[in-house]
Amino acid sequence: MSSVLIFIIFVICLVIAIPVSISLGIVSVLPGAIDSSFTASGTFVIRSMLGGLDSFPLLAVPMFVLSGILMARGGISRRLFDIFAYFMGKRTAGMPCAVIVTCLFYGAISGSGPATVAAVGSMTIPILLEMGYEKNFTTALVAVAGGLGVIIPPSIPFIMYGSASGASVSDLFIAGIIPGLLIGALLMIYSIYYCKKHGEDQEKKMLVVGRLHEKGFLRVLKDGSFALLSPVIILGCIYTGIASPTEAAVISVFYALFISIFIYKTIKLTDMWAILVESIRTYTPILFILASAIAFSRVLTLMQVPQAISNWILSHFTSPIILLLVINIFLLLVGMFMDTTPAILILTPILLPIVESIGMNPIHFGVMMVVNLAIGFVSPPIGVNLFVASSLTEVPLMQIAKHALPMILYFLVALLIITFVPAVSLLLL
């Protein structure tokens, strides 16, 4: 069966709204069903799905999902925001910048873009609206800044890339630090420009900031200190070699439980059932997509699709610069229509040999790939962050996308720097 036909059928399945996991399952089984001599029979596909999930690094994903939900329910994001708002609130665009920094820190807890938007947005958007900031700008800012959740370690997409490429997840986490900070800094620069151009309601702003300052520095710091320690403990365990990323994910769950139940007392034991149900509902779709994508990638390998695409691209684009630009454009388009997990698992075996042939480090490529797909989080028609932000404020999706466009341009500037300056990703390794 032709590989081109396989991809056409896959696209058709997505267009007619068949779930991604089922679409991947269909195209995985088709070659063996049509050609009985093909190695990938139905049994092979099922074994690939189950075998692919039998991976120690992948255990980190449900643990980070659970940890993120525990910390959202436990009010971690609010306490993080209060600390940053206390120090930054009086400055120009101080509160929007505090939202961006909160997304950076919360991303270092949850590892998920949509989770960051939901947790930080549900808490900060009402505050910024109370201070007189425009609703469309505020919603777009949270949607775009939430994309930092998959770049700042720990990152679920980095875990997926590590599984697909064999690259060290710990190295990927370290490599994501400077790119995440770079993107955050660029978003802050845009926020300052926007607020200087459109102005701020100083009276309303100082009223909210004043309430924080009335609490006093020590009170705000005391309330938020355990929240600030969350990413320090999680990442510290990984980088010092005390724990693997998977073990650190489990530590983050117990830490979130401890501070939410015994320190902040925002979660009761009776709430745990609802939290576990929410975690399972969040992770189960990821699990099915993951299993189907692994099977599909193995079928593609048997059909020698990666080699065919690699040969075609390398024969048509000889310049490394043009090649990387083409791959970036391709990944940006994929990110608009496909979720991060299947995109990484399907495309990594295809694209990694191509970039390695021009001497690109697999860790560097992993960062570039995830940044590309993070932009897809805020790009219609599938942009998940846009849907989450829209559900929080009831602002139409395309209206959010319109106001997010200038911020996406800053994101693209960061992407070009990350692509062509390897040191940005590899400096800390």
TORKOL-4160 file (C-alpha; in steps of 0.2 Angstrom, whole numbers, padded with zeros to 4 digits, m for minus):
429
<pt num="1" X="0000" Y="0000" Z="0000"/>
<pt num="2" X="0007" Y="0017" Z="m0005"/>
<pt num="3" X="0013" Y="0028" Z="0010"/>
<pt num="4" X="0006" Y="0043" Z="0001"/>
<pt num="5" X="m0012" Y="0035" Z="0002"/>
<pt num="6" X="m0009" Y="0031" Z="0020"/>
<pt num="7" X="m0006" Y="0049" Z="0024"/>
<pt num="8" X="m0021" Y="0055" Z="0013"/>
<pt num="9" X="m0032" Y="0043" Z="0023"/>
<pt num="10" X="m0026" Y="0049" Z="0039"/>
<pt num="11" X="m0029" Y="0067" Z="0035"/>
<pt num="12" X="m0047" Y="0063" Z="0029"/>
<pt num="13" X="m0050" Y="0054" Z="0045"/>
<pt num="14" X="m0045" Y="0070" Z="0055"/>
<pt num="15" X="m0055" Y="0081" Z="0043"/>
<pt num="16" X="m0071" Y="0071" Z="0046"/>
<pt num="17" X="m0068" Y="0073" Z="0065"/>
<pt num="18" X="m0063" Y="0055" Z="0069"/>
<pt num="19" X="m0052" Y="0056" Z="0085"/>
<pt num="20" X="m0034" Y="0056" Z="0083"/>
<pt num="21" X="m0030" Y="0040" Z="0092"/>
<pt num="22" X="m0043" Y="0030" Z="0081"/>
<pt num="23" X="m0037" Y="0038" Z="0065"/>
<pt num="24" X="m0019" Y="0032" Z="0069"/>
<pt num="25" X="m0026" Y="0015" Z="0073"/>
<pt num="26" X="m0035" Y="0014" Z="0057"/>
<pt num="27" X="m0020" Y="0019" Z="0046"/>
<pt num="28" X="m0009" Y="0007" Z="0056"/>
<pt num="29" X="m0019" Y="m0008" Z="0053"/>
<pt num="30" X="m0023" Y="m0004" Z="0034"/>
<pt num="31" X="m0007" Y="m0009" Z="0026"/>
<pt num="32" X="m0007" Y="m0026" Z="0034"/>
<pt num="33" X="m0026" Y="m0028" Z="0031"/>
<pt num="34" X="m0024" Y="m0025" Z="0012"/>
<pt num="35" X="m0008" Y="m0034" Z="0009"/>
<pt num="36" X="m0007" Y="m0050" Z="0019"/>
<pt num="37" X="0011" Y="m0052" Z="0016"/>
<pt num="38" X="0015" Y="m0036" Z="0025"/>
<pt num="39" X="0024" Y="m0038" Z="0041"/>
<pt num="40" X="0013" Y="m0027" Z="0051"/>
<pt num="41" X="m0003" Y="m0037" Z="0054"/>
<pt num="42" X="m0016" Y="m0033" Z="0066"/>
<pt num="43" X="m0008" Y="m0043" Z="0080"/>
<pt num="44" X="0009" Y="m0034" Z="0077"/>
<pt num="45" X="0000" Y="m0017" Z="0078"/>
<pt num="46" X="m0008" Y="m0022" Z="0095"/>
<pt num="47" X="0009" Y="m0028" Z="0102"/>
<pt num="48" X="0017" Y="m0012" Z="0096"/>
<pt num="49" X="0004" Y="m0002" Z="0105"/>
<pt num="50" X="0006" Y="m0012" Z="0122"/>
<pt num="51" X="0025" Y="m0014" Z="0120"/>
<pt num="52" X="0027" Y="0005" Z="0117"/>
<pt num="53" X="0019" Y="0010" Z="0133"/>
<pt num="54" X="0030" Y="m0002" Z="0143"/>
<pt num="55" X="0042" Y="0012" Z="0146"/>
<pt num="56" X="0049" Y="0019" Z="0162"/>
<pt num="57" X="0051" Y="0037" Z="0156"/>
<pt num="58" X="0033" Y="0038" Z="0150"/>
<pt num="59" X="0027" Y="0035" Z="0168"/>
<pt num="60" X="0032" Y="0053" Z="0171"/>
<pt num="61" X="0018" Y="0059" Z="0161"/>
<pt num="62" X="0003" Y="0054" Z="0172"/>
<pt num="63" X="0013" Y="0059" Z="0187"/>
<pt num="64" X="0016" Y="0076" Z="0181"/>
<pt num="65" X="m0003" Y="0077" Z="0175"/>
<pt num="66" X="m0008" Y="0073" Z="0193"/>
<pt num="67" X="0005" Y="0084" Z="0201"/>
<pt num="68" X="m0001" Y="0099" Z="0190"/>
<pt num="69" X="m0020" Y="0096" Z="0195"/>
<pt num="70" X="m0015" Y="0095" Z="0213"/>
<pt num="71" X="m0006" Y="0111" Z="0213"/>
<pt num="72" X="m0020" Y="0120" Z="0203"/>
<pt num="73" X="m0033" Y="0114" Z="0216"/>
<pt num="74" X="m0021" Y="0118" Z="0230"/>
<pt num="75" X="m0019" Y="0136" Z="0225"/>
<pt num="76" X="m0001" Y="0136" Z="0220"/>
<pt num="77" X="m0003" Y="0147" Z="0205"/>
<pt num="78" X="m0011" Y="0160" Z="0215"/>
<pt num="79" X="0003" Y="0161" Z="0228"/>
<pt num="80" X="0016" Y="0161" Z="0214"/>
<pt num="81" X="0007" Y="0176" Z="0206"/>
<pt num="82" X="0006" Y="0186" Z="0222"/>
<pt num="83" X="0024" Y="0185" Z="0224"/>
<pt num="84" X="0028" Y="0191" Z="0207"/>
<pt num="85" X="0015" Y="0204" Z="0207"/>
<pt num="86" X="0021" Y="0211" Z="0223"/>
<pt num="87" X="0038" Y="0215" Z="0215"/>
<pt num="88" X="0033" Y="0219" Z="0198"/>
<pt num="89" X="0015" Y="0226" Z="0199"/>
<pt num="90" X="0020" Y="0245" Z="0201"/>
<pt num="91" X="0030" Y="0245" Z="0185"/>
<pt num="92" X="0024" Y="0247" Z="0167"/>
<pt num="93" X="0016" Y="0231" Z="0161"/>
<pt num="94" X="0021" Y="0224" Z="0178"/>
<pt num="95" X="0005" Y="0214" Z="0180"/>
<pt num="96" X="0005" Y="0206" Z="0163"/>
<pt num="97" X="0024" Y="0202" Z="0165"/>
<pt num="98" X="0019" Y="0194" Z="0182"/>
<pt num="99" X="0007" Y="0183" Z="0173"/>
<pt num="100" X="0021" Y="0178" Z="0161"/>
<pt num="101" X="0033" Y="0174" Z="0175"/>
<pt num="102" X="0019" Y="0164" Z="0184"/>
<pt num="103" X="0017" Y="0154" Z="0168"/>
<pt num="104" X="0036" Y="0150" Z="0168"/>
<pt num="105" X="0036" Y="0144" Z="0185"/>
<pt num="106" X="0019" Y="0134" Z="0184"/>
<pt num="107" X="0026" Y="0126" Z="0168"/>
<pt num="108" X="0040" Y="0120" Z="0179"/>
<pt num="109" X="0027" Y="0111" Z="0189"/>
<pt num="110" X="0014" Y="0105" Z="0177"/>
<pt num="111" X="0024" Y="0101" Z="0161"/>
<pt num="112" X="0009" Y="0105" Z="0151"/>
<pt num="113" X="0004" Y="0120" Z="0140"/>
<pt num="114" X="m0015" Y="0118" Z="0142"/>
<pt num="115" X="m0014" Y="0115" Z="0161"/>
<pt num="116" X="m0004" Y="0131" Z="0163"/>
<pt num="117" X="m0017" Y="0141" Z="0154"/>
<pt num="118" X="m0031" Y="0133" Z="0164"/>
<pt num="119" X="m0022" Y="0135" Z="0181"/>
<pt num="120" X="m0014" Y="0152" Z="0178"/>
<pt num="121" X="m0028" Y="0160" Z="0167"/>
<pt num="122" X="m0043" Y="0155" Z="0179"/>
<pt num="123" X="m0034" Y="0165" Z="0193"/>
<pt num="124" X="m0025" Y="0179" Z="0184"/>
<pt num="125" X="m0037" Y="0184" Z="0170"/>
<pt num="126" X="m0051" Y="0191" Z="0183"/>
<pt num="127" X="m0037" Y="0201" Z="0192"/>
<pt num="128" X="m0031" Y="0209" Z="0176"/>
<pt num="129" X="m0048" Y="0213" Z="0170"/>
<pt num="130" X="m0052" Y="0221" Z="0187"/>
<pt num="131" X="m0036" Y="0232" Z="0184"/>
<pt num="132" X="m0043" Y="0238" Z="0168"/>
<pt num="133" X="m0033" Y="0228" Z="0155"/>
<pt num="134" X="m0042" Y="0224" Z="0139"/>
<pt num="135" X="m0051" Y="0207" Z="0139"/>
<pt num="136" X="m0044" Y="0201" Z="0122"/>
<pt num="137" X="m0026" Y="0206" Z="0126"/>
<pt num="138" X="m0027" Y="0197" Z="0143"/>
<pt num="139" X="m0034" Y="0181" Z="0136"/>
<pt num="140" X="m0022" Y="0181" Z="0122"/>
<pt num="141" X="m0007" Y="0184" Z="0134"/>
<pt num="142" X="m0012" Y="0169" Z="0145"/>
<pt num="143" X="m0015" Y="0158" Z="0130"/>
<pt num="144" X="0002" Y="0162" Z="0122"/>
<pt num="145" X="0012" Y="0162" Z="0139"/>
<pt num="146" X="0004" Y="0145" Z="0143"/>
<pt num="147" X="0014" Y="0138" Z="0129"/>
<pt num="148" X="0030" Y="0141" Z="0140"/>
<pt num="149" X="0023" Y="0126" Z="0150"/>
<pt num="150" X="0030" Y="0113" Z="0137"/>
<pt num="151" X="0047" Y="0122" Z="0135"/>
<pt num="152" X="0052" Y="0125" Z="0153"/>
<pt num="153" X="0056" Y="0109" Z="0161"/>
<pt num="154" X="0049" Y="0097" Z="0166"/>
<pt num="155" X="0040" Y="0096" Z="0149"/>
<pt num="156" X="0028" Y="0082" Z="0144"/>
<pt num="157" X="0033" Y="0084" Z="0125"/>
<pt num="158" X="0051" Y="0082" Z="0130"/>
<pt num="159" X="0048" Y="0066" Z="0138"/>
<pt num="160" X="0039" Y="0060" Z="0122"/>
<pt num="161" X="0053" Y="0066" Z="0111"/>
<pt num="162" X="0065" Y="0057" Z="0122"/>
<pt num="163" X="0055" Y="0041" Z="0120"/>
<pt num="164" X="0054" Y="0043" Z="0101"/>
<pt num="165" X="0072" Y="0048" Z="0099"/>
<pt num="166" X="0082" Y="0039" Z="0113"/>
<pt num="167" X="0089" Y="0056" Z="0118"/>
<pt num="168" X="0091" Y="0059" Z="0137"/>
<pt num="169" X="0076" Y="0067" Z="0145"/>
<pt num="170" X="0087" Y="0075" Z="0158"/>
<pt num="171" X="0097" Y="0083" Z="0145"/>
<pt num="172" X="0082" Y="0089" Z="0136"/>
<pt num="173" X="0075" Y="0097" Z="0152"/>
<pt num="174" X="0091" Y="0106" Z="0154"/>
<pt num="175" X="0092" Y="0112" Z="0136"/>
<pt num="176" X="0074" Y="0119" Z="0138"/>
<pt num="177" X="0079" Y="0132" Z="0151"/>
<pt num="178" X="0087" Y="0146" Z="0141"/>
<pt num="179" X="0075" Y="0144" Z="0126"/>
<pt num="180" X="0060" Y="0146" Z="0139"/>
<pt num="181" X="0068" Y="0161" Z="0147"/>
<pt num="182" X="0072" Y="0169" Z="0130"/>
<pt num="183" X="0053" Y="0167" Z="0125"/>
<pt num="184" X="0047" Y="0173" Z="0141"/>
<pt num="185" X="0058" Y="0189" Z="0140"/>
<pt num="186" X="0052" Y="0192" Z="0122"/>
<pt num="187" X="0034" Y="0191" Z="0128"/>
<pt num="188" X="0038" Y="0203" Z="0142"/>
<pt num="189" X="0046" Y="0216" Z="0130"/>
<pt num="190" X="0030" Y="0215" Z="0119"/>
<pt num="191" X="0019" Y="0217" Z="0135"/>
<pt num="192" X="0029" Y="0233" Z="0140"/>
<pt num="193" X="0027" Y="0240" Z="0122"/>
<pt num="194" X="0008" Y="0236" Z="0122"/>
<pt num="195" X="0005" Y="0244" Z="0139"/>
<pt num="196" X="0015" Y="0260" Z="0134"/>
<pt num="197" X="0005" Y="0261" Z="0118"/>
<pt num="198" X="m0012" Y="0258" Z="0125"/>
<pt num="199" X="m0009" Y="0264" Z="0142"/>
<pt num="200" X="m0014" Y="0257" Z="0159"/>
<pt num="201" X="m0027" Y="0262" Z="0172"/>
<pt num="202" X="m0015" Y="0267" Z="0186"/>
<pt num="203" X="m0029" Y="0270" Z="0199"/>
<pt num="204" X="m0036" Y="0252" Z="0197"/>
<pt num="205" X="m0019" Y="0244" Z="0196"/>
<pt num="206" X="m0012" Y="0253" Z="0211"/>
<pt num="207" X="m0028" Y="0247" Z="0221"/>
<pt num="208" X="m0025" Y="0229" Z="0217"/>
<pt num="209" X="m0006" Y="0230" Z="0220"/>
<pt num="210" X="m0009" Y="0241" Z="0236"/>
<pt num="211" X="m0019" Y="0226" Z="0243"/>
<pt num="212" X="m0004" Y="0215" Z="0241"/>
<pt num="213" X="0008" Y="0228" Z="0249"/>
<pt num="214" X="m0003" Y="0230" Z="0264"/>
<pt num="215" X="0000" Y="0211" Z="0268"/>
<pt num="216" X="0019" Y="0215" Z="0268"/>
<pt num="217" X="0033" Y="0207" Z="0260"/>
<pt num="218" X="0036" Y="0194" Z="0274"/>
<pt num="219" X="0018" Y="0188" Z="0273"/>
<pt num="220" X="0017" Y="0187" Z="0254"/>
<pt num="221" X="0034" Y="0178" Z="0254"/>
<pt num="222" X="0028" Y="0166" Z="0268"/>
<pt num="223" X="0012" Y="0162" Z="0259"/>
<pt num="224" X="0021" Y="0158" Z="0243"/>
<pt num="225" X="0038" Y="0151" Z="0248"/>
<pt num="226" X="0032" Y="0133" Z="0247"/>
<pt num="227" X="0025" Y="0136" Z="0230"/>
<pt num="228" X="0042" Y="0144" Z="0224"/>
<pt num="229" X="0051" Y="0129" Z="0231"/>
<pt num="230" X="0040" Y="0117" Z="0220"/>
<pt num="231" X="0050" Y="0119" Z="0204"/>
<pt num="232" X="0067" Y="0120" Z="0214"/>
<pt num="233" X="0064" Y="0103" Z="0222"/>
<pt num="234" X="0057" Y="0095" Z="0206"/>
<pt num="235" X="0071" Y="0101" Z="0195"/>
<pt num="236" X="0085" Y="0100" Z="0208"/>
<pt num="237" X="0081" Y="0082" Z="0211"/>
<pt num="238" X="0084" Y="0079" Z="0192"/>
<pt num="239" X="0099" Y="0090" Z="0189"/>
<pt num="240" X="0109" Y="0084" Z="0205"/>
<pt num="241" X="0106" Y="0066" Z="0200"/>
<pt num="242" X="0096" Y="0062" Z="0215"/>
<pt num="243" X="0081" Y="0056" Z="0205"/>
<pt num="244" X="0077" Y="0052" Z="0187"/>
<pt num="245" X="0063" Y="0063" Z="0178"/>
<pt num="246" X="0051" Y="0049" Z="0182"/>
<pt num="247" X="0056" Y="0048" Z="0200"/>
<pt num="248" X="0055" Y="0067" Z="0201"/>
<pt num="249" X="0038" Y="0067" Z="0194"/>
<pt num="250" X="0032" Y="0055" Z="0208"/>
<pt num="251" X="0041" Y="0067" Z="0221"/>
<pt num="252" X="0031" Y="0081" Z="0214"/>
<pt num="253" X="0015" Y="0072" Z="0217"/>
<pt num="254" X="0019" Y="0069" Z="0235"/>
<pt num="255" X="0026" Y="0087" Z="0238"/>
<pt num="256" X="0010" Y="0094" Z="0230"/>
<pt num="257" X="m0001" Y="0083" Z="0242"/>
<pt num="258" X="0009" Y="0088" Z="0257"/>
<pt num="259" X="0009" Y="0106" Z="0255"/>
<pt num="260" X="m0009" Y="0107" Z="0249"/>
<pt num="261" X="m0016" Y="0096" Z="0263"/>
<pt num="262" X="m0005" Y="0101" Z="0278"/>
<pt num="263" X="0003" Y="0118" Z="0274"/>
<pt num="264" X="m0010" Y="0128" Z="0264"/>
<pt num="265" X="m0025" Y="0116" Z="0269"/>
<pt num="266" X="m0033" Y="0120" Z="0253"/>
<pt num="267" X="m0036" Y="0101" Z="0249"/>
<pt num="268" X="m0046" Y="0089" Z="0260"/>
<pt num="269" X="m0044" Y="0070" Z="0259"/>
<pt num="270" X="m0062" Y="0069" Z="0253"/>
<pt num="271" X="m0057" Y="0079" Z="0237"/>
<pt num="272" X="m0044" Y="0066" Z="0232"/>
<pt num="273" X="m0057" Y="0055" Z="0222"/>
<pt num="274" X="m0062" Y="0070" Z="0211"/>
<pt num="275" X="m0044" Y="0075" Z="0208"/>
<pt num="276" X="m0039" Y="0057" Z="0203"/>
<pt num="277" X="m0054" Y="0056" Z="0192"/>
<pt num="278" X="m0049" Y="0072" Z="0183"/>
<pt num="279" X="m0031" Y="0066" Z="0181"/>
<pt num="280" X="m0037" Y="0050" Z="0173"/>
<pt num="281" X="m0049" Y="0059" Z="0162"/>
<pt num="282" X="m0034" Y="0071" Z="0157"/>
<pt num="283" X="m0021" Y="0057" Z="0154"/>
<pt num="284" X="m0032" Y="0043" Z="0146"/>
<pt num="285" X="m0034" Y="0052" Z="0129"/>
<pt num="286" X="m0015" Y="0055" Z="0129"/>
<pt num="287" X="m0012" Y="0037" Z="0133"/>
<pt num="288" X="m0023" Y="0031" Z="0118"/>
<pt num="289" X="m0014" Y="0043" Z="0106"/>
<pt num="290" X="0003" Y="0038" Z="0113"/>
<pt num="291" X="m0001" Y="0019" Z="0110"/>
<pt num="292" X="m0008" Y="0022" Z="0092"/>
<pt num="293" X="0006" Y="0034" Z="0087"/>
<pt num="294" X="0019" Y="0022" Z="0093"/>
<pt num="295" X="0011" Y="0008" Z="0082"/>
<pt num="296" X="0009" Y="0020" Z="0067"/>
<pt num="297" X="0028" Y="0025" Z="0068"/>
<pt num="298" X="0033" Y="0007" Z="0068"/>
<pt num="299" X="0022" Y="0003" Z="0053"/>
<pt num="300" X="0030" Y="0018" Z="0044"/>
<pt num="301" X="0047" Y="0012" Z="0048"/>
<pt num="302" X="0043" Y="m0005" Z="0041"/>
<pt num="303" X="0037" Y="0004" Z="0025"/>
<pt num="304" X="0053" Y="0013" Z="0025"/>
<pt num="305" X="0044" Y="0030" Z="0024"/>
<pt num="306" X="0057" Y="0039" Z="0035"/>
<pt num="307" X="0071" Y="0034" Z="0023"/>
<pt num="308" X="0061" Y="0039" Z="0008"/>
<pt num="309" X="0056" Y="0056" Z="0015"/>
<pt num="310" X="0074" Y="0059" Z="0021"/>
<pt num="311" X="0081" Y="0055" Z="0003"/>
<pt num="312" X="0068" Y="0066" Z="m0005"/>
<pt num="313" X="0072" Y="0081" Z="0006"/>
<pt num="314" X="0091" Y="0080" Z="0006"/>
<pt num="315" X="0091" Y="0078" Z="m0013"/>
<pt num="316" X="0080" Y="0094" Z="m0015"/>
<pt num="317" X="0087" Y="0105" Z="m0001"/>
<pt num="318" X="0106" Y="0105" Z="0000"/>
<pt num="319" X="0109" Y="0121" Z="0010"/>
<pt num="320" X="0108" Y="0117" Z="0029"/>
<pt num="321" X="0100" Y="0134" Z="0032"/>
<pt num="322" X="0086" Y="0131" Z="0019"/>
<pt num="323" X="0083" Y="0114" Z="0025"/>
<pt num="324" X="0081" Y="0120" Z="0043"/>
<pt num="325" X="0069" Y="0133" Z="0037"/>
<pt num="326" X="0059" Y="0121" Z="0027"/>
<pt num="327" X="0058" Y="0109" Z="0042"/>
<pt num="328" X="0052" Y="0123" Z="0053"/>
<pt num="329" X="0039" Y="0128" Z="0041"/>
<pt num="330" X="0033" Y="0110" Z="0040"/>
<pt num="331" X="0032" Y="0108" Z="0059"/>
<pt num="332" X="0023" Y="0125" Z="0061"/>
<pt num="333" X="0010" Y="0119" Z="0049"/>
<pt num="334" X="0009" Y="0102" Z="0058"/>
<pt num="335" X="0007" Y="0110" Z="0074"/>
<pt num="336" X="m0009" Y="0120" Z="0068"/>
<pt num="337" X="m0018" Y="0103" Z="0064"/>
<pt num="338" X="m0011" Y="0090" Z="0075"/>
<pt num="339" X="m0008" Y="0088" Z="0094"/>
<pt num="340" X="0009" Y="0088" Z="0101"/>
<pt num="341" X="0011" Y="0070" Z="0106"/>
<pt num="342" X="0006" Y="0061" Z="0090"/>
<pt num="343" X="0016" Y="0074" Z="0080"/>
<pt num="344" X="0032" Y="0071" Z="0090"/>
<pt num="345" X="0030" Y="0052" Z="0090"/>
<pt num="346" X="0026" Y="0051" Z="0071"/>
<pt num="347" X="0038" Y="0064" Z="0065"/>
<pt num="348" X="0054" Y="0062" Z="0076"/>
<pt num="349" X="0059" Y="0045" Z="0067"/>
<pt num="350" X="0057" Y="0054" Z="0050"/>
<pt num="351" X="0065" Y="0071" Z="0053"/>
<pt num="352" X="0079" Y="0066" Z="0066"/>
<pt num="353" X="0090" Y="0057" Z="0053"/>
<pt num="354" X="0088" Y="0072" Z="0041"/>
<pt num="355" X="0095" Y="0084" Z="0054"/>
<pt num="356" X="0108" Y="0072" Z="0060"/>
<pt num="357" X="0115" Y="0071" Z="0042"/>
<pt num="358" X="0119" Y="0090" Z="0043"/>
<pt num="359" X="0127" Y="0088" Z="0060"/>
<pt num="360" X="0113" Y="0094" Z="0071"/>
<pt num="361" X="0113" Y="0088" Z="0089"/>
<pt num="362" X="0097" Y="0078" Z="0093"/>
<pt num="363" X="0095" Y="0088" Z="0109"/>
<pt num="364" X="0095" Y="0104" Z="0099"/>
<pt num="365" X="0083" Y="0097" Z="0087"/>
<pt num="366" X="0071" Y="0091" Z="0101"/>
<pt num="367" X="0071" Y="0109" Z="0108"/>
<pt num="368" X="0068" Y="0116" Z="0091"/>
<pt num="369" X="0054" Y="0104" Z="0087"/>
<pt num="370" X="0045" Y="0107" Z="0104"/>
<pt num="371" X="0046" Y="0126" Z="0102"/>
<pt num="372" X="0038" Y="0124" Z="0084"/>
<pt num="373" X="0024" Y="0113" Z="0091"/>
<pt num="374" X="0022" Y="0125" Z="0106"/>
<pt num="375" X="0017" Y="0139" Z="0093"/>
<pt num="376" X="0004" Y="0127" Z="0087"/>
<pt num="377" X="m0004" Y="0128" Z="0104"/>
<pt num="378" X="m0009" Y="0145" Z="0100"/>
<pt num="379" X="m0012" Y="0144" Z="0081"/>
<pt num="380" X="m0030" Y="0140" Z="0074"/>
<pt num="381" X="m0038" Y="0129" Z="0069"/>
<pt num="382" X="m0033" Y="0116" Z="0083"/>
<pt num="383" X="m0023" Y="0128" Z="0095"/>
<pt num="384" X="m0028" Y="0119" Z="0111"/>
<pt num="385" X="m0022" Y="0134" Z="0122"/>
<pt num="386" X="m0034" Y="0145" Z="0112"/>
<pt num="387" X="m0049" Y="0134" Z="0116"/>
<pt num="388" X="m0044" Y="0133" Z="0135"/>
<pt num="389" X="m0042" Y="0152" Z="0136"/>
<pt num="390" X="m0059" Y="0155" Z="0126"/>
<pt num="391" X="m0068" Y="0143" Z="0138"/>
<pt num="392" X="m0061" Y="0154" Z="0153"/>
<pt num="393" X="m0067" Y="0171" Z="0146"/>
<pt num="394" X="m0080" Y="0167" Z="0132"/>
<pt num="395" X="m0070" Y="0177" Z="0120"/>
<pt num="396" X="m0071" Y="0170" Z="0102"/>
<pt num="397" X="m0057" Y="0159" Z="0097"/>
<pt num="398" X="m0052" Y="0169" Z="0082"/>
<pt num="399" X="m0053" Y="0185" Z="0092"/>
<pt num="400" X="m0040" Y="0178" Z="0104"/>
<pt num="401" X="m0029" Y="0172" Z="0089"/>
<pt num="402" X="m0030" Y="0190" Z="0081"/>
<pt num="403" X="m0023" Y="0198" Z="0097"/>
<pt num="404" X="m0011" Y="0183" Z="0100"/>
<pt num="405" X="m0003" Y="0186" Z="0082"/>
<pt num="406" X="0010" Y="0199" Z="0088"/>
<pt num="407" X="0015" Y="0188" Z="0102"/>
<pt num="408" X="0017" Y="0173" Z="0090"/>
<pt num="409" X="0028" Y="0184" Z="0080"/>
<pt num="410" X="0040" Y="0186" Z="0095"/>
<pt num="411" X="0039" Y="0168" Z="0098"/>
<pt num="412" X="0044" Y="0165" Z="0079"/>
<pt num="413" X="0059" Y="0177" Z="0082"/>
<pt num="414" X="0064" Y="0166" Z="0097"/>
<pt num="415" X="0062" Y="0150" Z="0086"/>
<pt num="416" X="0074" Y="0157" Z="0073"/>
<pt num="417" X="0087" Y="0161" Z="0086"/>
<pt num="418" X="0085" Y="0144" Z="0094"/>
<pt num="419" X="0086" Y="0135" Z="0077"/>
<pt num="420" X="0102" Y="0144" Z="0071"/>
<pt num="421" X="0111" Y="0147" Z="0087"/>
<pt num="422" X="0114" Y="0130" Z="0095"/>
<pt num="423" X="0122" Y="0137" Z="0110"/>
<pt num="424" X="0105" Y="0144" Z="0116"/>
<pt num="425" X="0099" Y="0126" Z="0119"/>
<pt num="426" X="0116" Y="0117" Z="0122"/>
<pt num="427" X="0125" Y="0130" Z="0133"/>
<pt num="428" X="0120" Y="0122" Z="0150"/>
<pt num="429" X="0124" Y="0104" Z="0144"/>
